[in-house]
């Protein structure tokens, strides 16, 4: 029986899994809520897989902050390595700058020649991350998906100036108290996140490569539009870009097996 290649990326908000066949084609790609425990997320992933989750059926590499929960994985690798590998698998091996807005951190990565040349992570504060958006959406009593669509209906610009999630939430509460329309507040929230992402991107030495977006916001079309305007160039993405970390882990698992290292 030929093993399949499994990449598992357990993040703070969602656990993602990608399964590749012997040719490197995607057989499965899905996500589950992380919930309160990485182990519960792993259990949910196992229930979705087509084969029992063990090293007999899968050559597995795990990544993400919950990667150590995946006891049967042949190896664990960093998020940067896996996200870069996943981005290159999706978008090709040309030079690129990759933005990944995750639940608890945001990453910007320059990839050249099939390797990571430079990267930065915002992992000290939730500003500019998915958690920031989640907190603000909850404050407006809407879903993350509605936040994106509602912002598109804005009629005037509203600025969220605080760099801290707690203080920014207070700003939103104040704006609601002033009777500012939710669409305008939603627009200000997306503008705030996009501004912080652009600041991070600006730290990369080489600004010339095309820019690609991975992570949960790759399906948020209006956020991408705002981000593109701030950067001054198009933002590219892909239907499977939210699974970039898990995809990269699966690709690396295949490479490691072919090199006899797993």
ZAFI-702104 format. One record per atom (N, C-alpha, C): residue number from 1; atom name; x, y negated, z. Coordinates in pm, whole numbers, plus 50000, padded with zeros to 5 digits. Each point is the difference from the previous one (the first is absolute). Example, Ala and Ser with C-alpha at 12.3 -4.5 7.8 and 13.67 -1.06 7.14 Angstrom:
    k   a     c1     c2     c3
    1   N  51319  50569  50780
    1  CA  49911  49881  50000
    1   C  50090  49880  50000
    2   N  49965  49895  49928
    2  CA  50082  49881  50006
    2   C  49923  49891  50073
***
This chain:
    k   a     c1     c2     c3
    1   N  50084  50119  50000
    1  CA  49916  49881  50000
    1   C  50088  49875  50000
    2   N  49975  49912  49906
    2  CA  50077  49876  49991
    2   C  49943  49896  50096
    3   N  50086  49946  50084
    3  CA  49955  49898  50093
    3   C  49967  49871  49927
    4   N  49907  49925  50055
    4  CA  49970  49867  49951
    4   C  50081  49900  50083
    5   N  49999  49875  49954
    5  CA  50079  49896  50066
    5   C  49904  49901  50067
    6   N  50016  49984  50130
    6  CA  49907  49920  50079
    6   C  50072  49883  50066
    7   N  49947  49881  49979
    7  CA  50048  49881  50069
    7   C  49894  49952  50095
    8   N  50037  49978  50125
    8  CA  49907  49951  50101
    8   C  50053  49869  50056
    9   N  49916  49898  49997
    9  CA  50036  49867  50051
    9   C  49896  49962  50104
   10   N  50038  50009  50127
   10  CA  49907  49966  50107
   10   C  50031  49860  50051
   11   N  49913  49907  49964
   11  CA  50017  49862  50042
   11   C  49913  49967  50118
   12   N  50000  49875  50040
   12  CA  49924  49959  50118
   12   C  49850  49999  49975
   13   N  49960  49978  49874
   13  CA  49859  49992  49965
   13   C  49950  50125  49930
   14   N  50081  50055  49909
   14  CA  49957  50115  49921
   14   C  50113  50100  49981
   15   N  49963  50126  49991
   15  CA  50094  50105  49961
   15   C  49975  50034  49854
   16   N  50105  50003  49920
   16  CA  49987  50031  49858
   16   C  50073  50128  49967
   17   N  49947  50072  49902
   17  CA  50064  50124  49955
   17   C  49994  50007  49849
   18   N  50110  50046  49940
   18  CA  50008  50024  49856
   18   C  50061  50137  49978
   19   N  49936  50079  49913
   19  CA  50049  50133  49965
   19   C  50038  50001  49852
   20   N  50121  50047  49970
   20  CA  50048  50011  49863
   20   C  50016  50147  49963
   21   N  49980  50029  49870
   21  CA  50028  50136  49953
   21   C  50145  50009  49954
   22   N  50037  50114  49943
   22  CA  50139  50022  49960
   22   C  50048  49906  49892
   23   N  49907  49939  49925
   23  CA  50036  49905  49895
   23   C  50001  49855  50051
   24   N  49967  49983  50126
   24  CA  49996  49865  50056
   24   C  49869  49928  49978
   25   N  49897  50073  49955
   25  CA  49868  49939  49979
   25   C  49924  49997  50132
   26   N  49921  49895  50020
   26  CA  49922  49985  50123
   26   C  49880  50094  49999
   27   N  49994  50087  50100
   27  CA  49887  50091  50016
   27   C  49897  49943  50098
   28   N  50048  49935  50105
   28  CA  49914  49937  50099
   28   C  50064  49870  50047
   29   N  49917  49903  50028
   29  CA  50044  49874  50060
   29   C  49882  49945  50079
   30   N  50016  49987  50131
   30  CA  49888  49955  50082
   30   C  50052  49937  50128
   31   N  49911  49932  50071
   31  CA  50035  49939  50126
   31   C  49894  50034  50105
   32   N  50040  49997  50125
   32  CA  49910  50020  50114
   32   C  50032  49893  50103
   33   N  49903  49961  50082
   33  CA  50031  49903  50107
   33   C  50099  50060  50100
   34   N  50097  49921  50042
   34  CA  50093  50049  50101
   34   C  49931  50018  50133
   35   N  49906  49909  50031
   35  CA  49930  50011  50128
   35   C  50094  49974  50116
   36   N  49978  50071  50110
   36  CA  50077  49972  50121
   36   C  50128  50081  50008
   37   N  50016  50100  49909
   37  CA  50114  50091  50013
   37   C  50051  50045  49865
   38   N  50133  49997  49983
   38  CA  50061  50053  49878
   38   C  49969  50148  49982
   39   N  49989  50072  50111
   39  CA  49973  50144  49993
   39   C  49858  50026  49950
   40   N  49906  49914  50038
   40  CA  49863  50013  49950
   40   C  49995  49969  49850
   41   N  50078  49900  49958
   41  CA  50007  49968  49857
   41   C  50057  50117  49923
   42   N  50103  50063  50055
   42  CA  50062  50115  49935
   42   C  49899  50115  49989
   43   N  49923  50021  50105
   43  CA  49897  50104  49997
   43   C  49898  49973  49889
   44   N  49959  49874  49986
   44  CA  49905  49963  49894
   44   C  50059  50023  49862
   45   N  50130  49969  49985
   45  CA  50067  50025  49872
   45   C  49998  50149  49969
   46   N  50030  50083  50100
   46  CA  50001  50144  49981
   46   C  49866  50054  49954
   47   N  49893  49939  50049
   47  CA  49866  50044  49963
   47   C  49965  49965  49855
   48   N  50070  49902  49945
   48  CA  49974  49958  49863
   48   C  50087  50072  49897
   49   N  50110  50058  50044
   49  CA  50091  50067  49908
   49   C  49939  50131  49950
   50   N  50036  50039  49878
   50  CA  49943  50120  49938
   50   C  50065  50128  50049
   51   N  50120  49989  50058
   51  CA  50073  50116  50054
   51   C  50029  49976  50148
   52   N  50024  50107  50078
   52  CA  50037  49980  50141
   52   C  50124  49910  50011
   53   N  49999  49913  50099
   53  CA  50108  49902  50014
   53   C  50118  50063  50074
   54   N  50087  50066  49923
   54  CA  50119  50061  50057
   54   C  50111  50001  49895
   55   N  50122  50037  50043
   55  CA  50114  49994  49908
   55   C  50002  50116  49901
   56   N  49908  50094  50016
   56  CA  49988  50107  49900
   56   C  49931  49950  49874
   57   N  49905  49908  50018
   57  CA  49923  49949  49887
   57   C  50051  49866  49949
   58   N  50063  49923  50088
   58  CA  50044  49866  49961
   58   C  50144  49972  50043
   59   N  50076  49940  49908
   59  CA  50126  49935  50038
   59   C  49960  49857  50034
   60   N  50020  49961  50125
   60  CA  49943  49874  50048
   60   C  50105  49905  50054
   61   N  49983  49872  49966
   61  CA  50074  49891  50064
   61   C  49898  49905  50060
   62   N  50025  49957  50123
   62  CA  49909  49909  50069
   62   C  50067  49864  50019
   63   N  49917  49896  49999
   63  CA  50049  49864  50021
   63   C  49894  49922  50077
   64   N  50026  49873  50025
   64  CA  49907  49918  50077
   64   C  50030  50007  50149
   65   N  49933  49914  50077
   65  CA  50032  49994  50142
   65   C  49960  50127  50074
   66   N  49909  50079  49944
   66  CA  49959  50125  50062
   66   C  50064  50123  49940
   67   N  50112  49982  49931
   67  CA  50060  50112  49928
   67   C  50047  50114  50091
   68   N  50036  49968  50122
   68  CA  50049  50105  50090
   68   C  49891  50095  50046
   69   N  49874  49965  49971
   69  CA  49889  50089  50034
   69   C  49993  50118  49903
   70   N  50065  49988  49884
   70  CA  49992  50103  49896
   70   C  50112  50101  50026
   71   N  49975  50092  50092
   71  CA  50105  50090  50046
   71   C  50051  50095  49892
   72   N  49914  50039  49905
   72  CA  50042  50098  49899
   72   C  50076  49937  49884
   73   N  50007  49865  49996
   73  CA  50069  49933  49889
   73   C  50146  50041  49994
   74   N  50049  50023  49879
   74  CA  50141  50036  49983
   74   C  50092  49887  50037
   75   N  49953  49876  49977
   75  CA  50079  49882  50034
   75   C  49905  49885  50029
   76   N  50051  49900  50072
   76  CA  49932  49872  50012
   76   C  50089  49894  49937
   77   N  49940  49900  49939
   77  CA  50076  49892  49936
   77   C  49935  49866  50030
   78   N  50077  49894  49986
   78  CA  49952  49866  50033
   78   C  49894  49954  49902
   79   N  49918  49907  50047
   79  CA  49895  49943  49915
   79   C  50060  49928  49879
   80   N  50110  49929  50021
   80  CA  50061  49926  49890
   80   C  50040  50095  49887
   81   N  50069  50109  50036
   81  CA  50044  50098  49900
   81   C  49881  50058  49925
   82   N  49896  50038  50074
   82  CA  49884  50065  49937
   82   C  49916  49902  49918
   83   N  49979  49880  50051
   83  CA  49921  49903  49924
   83   C  50071  49959  49871
   84   N  50131  49984  50008
   84  CA  50076  49966  49879
   84   C  49991  50113  49898
   85   N  50019  50124  50046
   85  CA  49993  50115  49910
   85   C  49860  50013  49938
   86   N  49897  49976  50082
   86  CA  49863  50005  49949
   86   C  49972  49892  49898
   87   N  50051  49879  50025
   87  CA  49981  49890  49906
   87   C  50067  50031  49866
   88   N  50120  50057  50007
   88  CA  50071  50034  49876
   88   C  49928  50113  49925
   89   N  49940  50093  50074
   89  CA  49924  50108  49936
   89   C  49878  49944  49929
   90   N  49939  49896  50055
   90  CA  49880  49941  49941
   90   C  50031  49902  49888
   91   N  50104  49919  50018
   91  CA  50023  49887  49911
   91   C  50123  50012  49912
   92   N  50080  50106  50016
   92  CA  50120  50015  49920
   92   C  50124  49962  50077
   93   N  50114  50014  49936
   93  CA  50128  49980  50069
   93   C  50066  49866  49968
   94   N  49927  49911  49934
   94  CA  50056  49867  49975
   94   C  50011  49923  50132
   95   N  50079  49895  49999
   95  CA  50012  49916  50120
   95   C  49863  49946  50038
   96   N  49971  50003  50129
   96  CA  49870  49949  50047
   96   C  50010  49952  50143
   97   N  49914  49906  50034
   97  CA  49981  49960  50139
   97   C  49865  50054  50045
   98   N  50000  50076  50108
   98  CA  49880  50067  50048
   98   C  49953  49934  50129
   99   N  49869  49973  50007
   99  CA  49937  49949  50122
   99   C  49908  50109  50051
  100   N  50013  50036  50127
  100  CA  49908  50094  50061
  100   C  49943  49937  50127
  101   N  49870  49970  49996
  101  CA  49934  49944  50118
  101   C  49935  50116  50074
  102   N  50064  50042  50110
  102  CA  49950  50112  50078
  102   C  49917  49955  50117
  103   N  49956  50097  50080
  103  CA  49916  49970  50115
  103   C  50073  49922  50107
  104   N  50123  50041  50032
  104  CA  50073  49932  50107
  104   C  50128  49932  49954
  105   N  50038  50018  49874
  105  CA  50116  49928  49950
  105   C  49985  49972  49851
  106   N  50077  49905  49954
  106  CA  50005  49968  49858
  106   C  50145  50016  49954
  107   N  50017  50062  49884
  107  CA  50134  50027  49947
  107   C  50016  49933  49864
  108   N  50119  49945  49974
  108  CA  50036  49955  49865
  108   C  50131  50071  49964
  109   N  50005  50057  49881
  109  CA  50112  50085  49961
  109   C  50043  49967  49857
  110   N  50128  49984  49979
  110  CA  50055  49990  49865
  110   C  50056  50137  49961
  111   N  49949  50055  49889
  111  CA  50048  50129  49948
  111   C  50073  49976  49868
  112   N  50119  50057  49990
  112  CA  50077  49992  49875
  112   C  50076  50130  49981
  113   N  49999  50049  49876
  113  CA  50077  50121  49971
  113   C  49960  50118  50084
  114   N  49870  50013  50027
  114  CA  49944  50112  50076
  114   C  50039  49998  50148
  115   N  50050  49887  50049
  115  CA  50039  49991  50141
  115   C  49946  49871  50061
  116   N  49998  49995  50132
  116  CA  49961  49879  50074
  116   C  50120  49909  50010
  117   N  49988  49879  49948
  117  CA  50110  49905  50006
  117   C  49990  49911  50123
  118   N  49878  49962  50037
  118  CA  49981  49909  50114
  118   C  49857  50014  50049
  119   N  49979  49979  50129
  119  CA  49864  50003  50053
  119   C  49990  49918  50127
  120   N  49878  49959  50029
  120  CA  49968  49934  50127
  120   C  49866  50055  50049
  121   N  49986  50007  50133
  121  CA  49875  50044  50060
  121   C  49953  49899  50104
  122   N  49870  49977  50002
  122  CA  49939  49921  50106
  122   C  49935  50101  50095
  123   N  50074  50044  50103
  123  CA  49947  50100  50092
  123   C  49998  49950  50145
  124   N  50020  49870  50018
  124  CA  50001  49944  50134
  124   C  49869  49929  50034
  125   N  49923  49967  49898
  125  CA  49877  49923  50020
  125   C  49899  50046  49895
  126   N  49871  50001  50037
  126  CA  49897  50049  49907
  126   C  49957  49896  49898
  127   N  50048  49875  50013
  127  CA  49966  49898  49900
  127   C  50050  50044  49863
  128   N  49914  49989  49900
  128  CA  50039  50040  49865
  128   C  49987  50149  49975
  129   N  49926  50071  50085
  129  CA  49983  50144  49985
  129   C  49852  50036  49992
  130   N  49974  50129  49977
  130  CA  49862  50047  49996
  130   C  49930  49982  50133
  131   N  50074  50015  50110
  131  CA  49940  49980  50132
  131   C  49948  49859  50017
  132   N  50075  49901  49950
  132  CA  49956  49861  50004
  132   C  49866  49986  49929
  133   N  49989  50058  49880
  133  CA  49875  49993  49923
  133   C  49887  50071  50073
  134   N  50032  50113  50061
  134  CA  49897  50076  50072
  134   C  49944  49919  50117
  135   N  50090  49938  50076
  135  CA  49957  49918  50115
  135   C  49912  49885  49953
  136   N  50040  49933  49892
  136  CA  49925  49885  49951
  136   C  49865  50042  49941
  137   N  49998  50112  49928
  137  CA  49874  50050  49944
  137   C  49902  50035  50112
  138   N  50051  50063  50106
  138  CA  49915  50033  50114
  138   C  49944  49874  50064
  139   N  50083  49896  50007
  139  CA  49955  49874  50060
  139   C  49887  49939  49918
  140   N  50005  50021  49866
  140  CA  49894  49948  49912
  140   C  49885  50099  49985
  141   N  50011  50116  50067
  141  CA  49897  50104  49997
  141   C  49975  50053  49858
  142   N  50111  50019  49926
  142  CA  49992  50057  49865
  142   C  50107  50108  49986
  143   N  49988  50081  49895
  143  CA  50101  50103  49974
  143   C  50119  49940  49927
  144   N  50108  50075  49995
  144  CA  50119  49957  49927
  144   C  49966  49980  49852
  145   N  49918  50089  49945
  145  CA  49962  49990  49859
  145   C  49918  49873  49976
  146   N  49909  49970  50093
  146  CA  49917  49880  49987
  146   C  50082  49873  50013
  147   N  50108  50006  50079
  147  CA  50086  49883  50017
  147   C  50054  49953  49866
  148   N  50044  50094  49918
  148  CA  50055  49969  49869
  148   C  49895  49941  49906
  149   N  49883  50064  49994
  149  CA  49895  49953  49909
  149   C  49939  49869  50048
  150   N  49987  49985  50133
  150  CA  49943  49877  50055
  150   C  50090  49881  49974
  151   N  50131  50021  50013
  151  CA  50095  49890  49979
  151   C  49989  49943  49859
  152   N  49965  50084  49906
  152  CA  49990  49956  49861
  152   C  49887  49899  49982
  153   N  49906  49996  50094
  153  CA  49885  49910  49990
  153   C  50025  49868  50070
  154   N  50124  49974  50042
  154  CA  50028  49878  50075
  154   C  49971  49875  49918
  155   N  49964  49893  50069
  155  CA  49970  49873  49933
  155   C  50101  49891  50035
  156   N  50077  50024  50105
  156  CA  50106  49905  50033
  156   C  50110  50074  50075
  157   N  50120  49940  50002
  157  CA  50113  50064  50066
  157   C  49999  49975  50150
  158   N  50028  50106  50074
  158  CA  50014  49993  50145
  158   C  50135  50061  50035
  159   N  50078  49934  50083
  159  CA  50133  50050  50035
  159   C  50000  50065  50138
  160   N  50060  50117  50008
  160  CA  50028  50065  50128
  160   C  50149  49979  50022
  161   N  50036  49912  50092
  161  CA  50139  49956  50009
  161   C  50086  50081  50096
  162   N  49940  50067  50097
  162  CA  50079  50069  50101
  162   C  50072  50120  49942
  163   N  50123  50024  50047
  163  CA  50079  50116  49959
  163   C  49972  50121  50090
  164   N  49924  49980  50106
  164  CA  49972  50106  50096
  164   C  49857  50049  49983
  165   N  49980  50131  50000
  165  CA  49867  50056  49980
  165   C  49903  49953  50107
  166   N  50045  49998  50126
  166  CA  49913  49959  50110
  166   C  49955  49855  49983
  167   N  50095  49911  49968
  167  CA  49965  49859  49983
  167   C  49919  49979  49872
  168   N  50033  50079  49896
  168  CA  49923  49989  49875
  168   C  49855  50041  50022
  169   N  49980  50102  50084
  169  CA  49863  50041  50033
  169   C  49926  49886  50070
  170   N  50071  49930  50087
  170  CA  49939  49885  50067
  170   C  49963  49891  49900
  171   N  50085  49981  49898
  171  CA  49969  49905  49894
  171   C  49872  50038  49928
  172   N  49987  50130  49970
  172  CA  49880  50048  49931
  172   C  49876  49978  50085
  173   N  50011  50030  50129
  173  CA  49887  49978  50092
  173   C  49960  49852  49999
  174   N  50100  49912  49999
  174  CA  49973  49856  49997
  174   C  49931  49960  49870
  175   N  50047  50055  49888
  175  CA  49939  49968  49870
  175   C  49855  50048  49994
  176   N  49976  50119  50055
  176  CA  49862  50050  50005
  176   C  49914  49906  50084
  177   N  50055  49954  50113
  177  CA  49928  49908  50087
  177   C  49969  49867  49934
  178   N  50085  49962  49903
  178  CA  49978  49873  49928
  178   C  49898  50015  49887
  179   N  49953  50124  49980
  179  CA  49901  50023  49896
  179   C  50060  50017  49861
  180   N  50130  50025  49992
  180  CA  50063  50022  49869
  180   C  49949  50132  49941
  181   N  49970  49999  49873
  181  CA  49946  50120  49935
  181   C  50100  50115  50006
  182   N  49945  50121  50017
  182  CA  50086  50118  50012
  182   C  50087  50021  49876
  183   N  49945  49969  49882
  183  CA  50076  50019  49877
  183   C  50125  49914  50000
  184   N  49988  49878  50052
  184  CA  50115  49909  50004
  184   C  50102  50046  50104
  185   N  49952  50054  50112
  185  CA  50092  50053  50102
  185   C  50070  50123  49945
  186   N  49925  50087  49932
  186  CA  50059  50122  49941
  186   C  50110  49963  49901
  187   N  49975  49896  49921
  187  CA  50101  49953  49904
  187   C  50126  49952  50074
  188   N  49981  49927  50109
  188  CA  50113  49952  50078
  188   C  50081  50115  50059
  189   N  49931  50106  50040
  189  CA  50068  50118  50056
  189   C  50087  50066  49894
  190   N  49946  50023  49881
  190  CA  50078  50062  49893
  190   C  50116  49910  49957
  191   N  49977  49870  49998
  191  CA  50107  49906  49968
  191   C  50113  50008  50102
  192   N  49962  50014  50128
  192  CA  50100  50009  50107
  192   C  50087  50124  49983
  193   N  49936  50116  49975
  193  CA  50076  50124  49982
  193   C  50088  49992  49877
  194   N  49944  49949  49889
  194  CA  50078  49988  49877
  194   C  50120  49909  50020
  195   N  49982  49892  50075
  195  CA  50111  49909  50026
  195   C  50113  50066  50076
  196   N  49965  50083  50098
  196  CA  50103  50069  50078
  196   C  50072  50106  49916
  197   N  49924  50066  49912
  197  CA  50061  50100  49911
  197   C  50097  49933  49903
  198   N  49961  49885  49948
  198  CA  50087  49927  49907
  198   C  50127  49953  50069
  199   N  49990  49958  50125
  199  CA  50119  49963  50077
  199   C  50096  50117  50011
  200   N  49948  50118  50028
  200  CA  50085  50119  50009
  200   C  50063  50032  49865
  201   N  49919  49996  49895
  201  CA  50051  50030  49866
  201   C  50113  49905  49963
  202   N  49988  49875  50043
  202  CA  50100  49900  49969
  202   C  50135  50026  50064
  203   N  50005  50091  50099
  203  CA  50128  50033  50064
  203   C  50085  50093  49913
  204   N  49938  50069  49905
  204  CA  50076  50088  49912
  204   C  50091  49917  49910
  205   N  50121  50046  49981
  205  CA  50097  49922  49922
  205   C  49958  49984  49854
  206   N  49949  50107  49940
  206  CA  49967  49998  49858
  206   C  49849  49985  49983
  207   N  49959  49884  49951
  207  CA  49858  49973  49979
  207   C  49956  50026  49855
  208   N  50092  50048  49917
  208  CA  49968  50015  49857
  208   C  49916  50124  49965
  209   N  50011  50112  50075
  209  CA  49923  50118  49958
  209   C  49849  49980  50009
  210   N  49927  50085  49928
  210  CA  49855  50001  50011
  210   C  49961  50042  50141
  211   N  49882  49955  50044
  211  CA  49955  50026  50137
  211   C  49885  50101  49998
  212   N  50010  50100  50088
  212  CA  49900  50106  50009
  212   C  49947  50009  50142
  213   N  49869  50020  50011
  213  CA  49934  50007  50131
  213   C  49958  50143  50029
  214   N  50041  50051  50118
  214  CA  49956  50131  50046
  214   C  49930  49982  50135
  215   N  49943  50107  50052
  215  CA  49931  49992  50128
  215   C  49851  49978  49983
  216   N  49932  49983  50112
  216  CA  49854  49993  50000
  216   C  49942  49883  49922
  217   N  50074  49890  49985
  217  CA  49945  49883  49931
  217   C  50015  50007  49848
  218   N  50053  50113  49950
  218  CA  50015  50011  49855
  218   C  49864  50006  49930
  219   N  49893  50023  50076
  219  CA  49866  50003  49941
  219   C  49925  49869  50024
  220   N  50065  49905  50066
  220  CA  49937  49870  50028
  220   C  50037  49902  49889
  221   N  49918  49998  49897
  221  CA  50031  49924  49878
  221   C  50017  49851  50027
  222   N  49914  49944  50083
  222  CA  50009  49856  50023
  222   C  50123  49963  50081
  223   N  50038  50085  50095
  223  CA  50123  49975  50074
  223   C  50119  50000  49904
  224   N  50001  50094  49905
  224  CA  50108  50005  49902
  224   C  50002  49873  49916
  225   N  49882  49948  49969
  225  CA  49992  49876  49922
  225   C  50063  49884  50077
  226   N  49966  49990  50129
  226  CA  50057  49895  50085
  226   C  50152  50015  50009
  227   N  50044  50124  50021
  227  CA  50143  50027  50012
  227   C  50073  49964  49871
  228   N  49941  50034  49886
  228  CA  50061  49969  49870
  228   C  50017  49849  49982
  229   N  49898  49925  50040
  229  CA  50007  49854  49988
  229   C  50113  49943  50085
  230   N  50016  50054  50120
  230  CA  50104  49948  50090
  230   C  50140  50037  49951
  231   N  50013  50119  49943
  231  CA  50131  50045  49951
  231   C  50034  49936  49866
  232   N  49896  49974  49920
  232  CA  50021  49940  49869
  232   C  50028  50102  49892
  233   N  49963  50126  50026
  233  CA  50013  50104  49898
  233   C  49897  50110  50031
  234   N  49968  50084  49902
  234  CA  49898  50104  50023
  234   C  50044  50101  50105
  235   N  49903  50052  50073
  235  CA  50021  50111  50093
  235   C  49947  50127  49934
  236   N  50082  50101  49993
  236  CA  49958  50127  49939
  236   C  49968  50101  50109
  237   N  49905  50089  49972
  237  CA  49969  50106  50095
  237   C  49952  50123  49923
  238   N  49947  50098  50070
  238  CA  49962  50127  49940
  238   C  49894  50064  50089
  239   N  49915  50083  49941
  239  CA  49892  50061  50078
  239   C  50052  50087  50114
  240   N  50120  50054  49987
  240  CA  50058  50083  50105
  240   C  50104  49927  50085
  241   N  50007  49867  49984
  241  CA  50104  49924  50070
  241   C  49981  50000  50151
  242   N  49878  50020  50047
  242  CA  49979  50006  50145
  242   C  50066  50123  50061
  243   N  50028  50100  49916
  243  CA  50064  50123  50048
  243   C  50151  50002  49973
  244   N  50059  49885  49975
  244  CA  50141  49995  49957
  244   C  50094  50070  50097
  245   N  49980  49980  50131
  245  CA  50088  50063  50098
  245   C  49991  50151  49997
  246   N  49877  50051  49995
  246  CA  49979  50145  49995
  246   C  50047  50058  49867
  247   N  49976  49927  49892
  247  CA  50047  50045  49869
  247   C  50152  50008  49998
  248   N  50066  49897  50052
  248  CA  50146  50000  50004
  248   C  50053  50116  50082
  249   N  49932  50031  50111
  249  CA  50042  50113  50084
  249   C  49986  50131  49925
  250   N  49891  50015  49922
  250  CA  49979  50122  49922
  250   C  50104  50014  49890
  251   N  50031  49890  49932
  251  CA  50102  50001  49895
  251   C  50136  50037  50060
  252   N  50031  49944  50116
  252  CA  50126  50031  50067
  252   C  50006  50146  50043
  253   N  49885  50055  50044
  253  CA  49996  50141  50037
  253   C  50033  50088  49879
  254   N  49946  49965  49886
  254  CA  50028  50075  49876
  254   C  50148  49991  49965
  255   N  50057  49880  50010
  255  CA  50141  49981  49969
  255   C  50090  50077  50096
  256   N  49963  50000  50128
  256  CA  50081  50069  50101
  256   C  49998  50152  49977
  257   N  49884  50054  49964
  257  CA  49991  50143  49971
  257   C  50083  50036  49878
  258   N  49992  49916  49896
  258  CA  50075  50027  49876
  258   C  50150  49992  50022
  259   N  50043  49922  50100
  259  CA  50143  49990  50032
  259   C  50043  50103  50104
  260   N  49905  50083  50043
  260  CA  50030  50102  50100
  260   C  50021  49949  50140
  261   N  49943  49884  50029
  261  CA  50018  49938  50132
  261   C  49881  50020  50093
  262   N  49896  50065  49952
  262  CA  49883  50031  50082
  262   C  49952  50140  49970
***
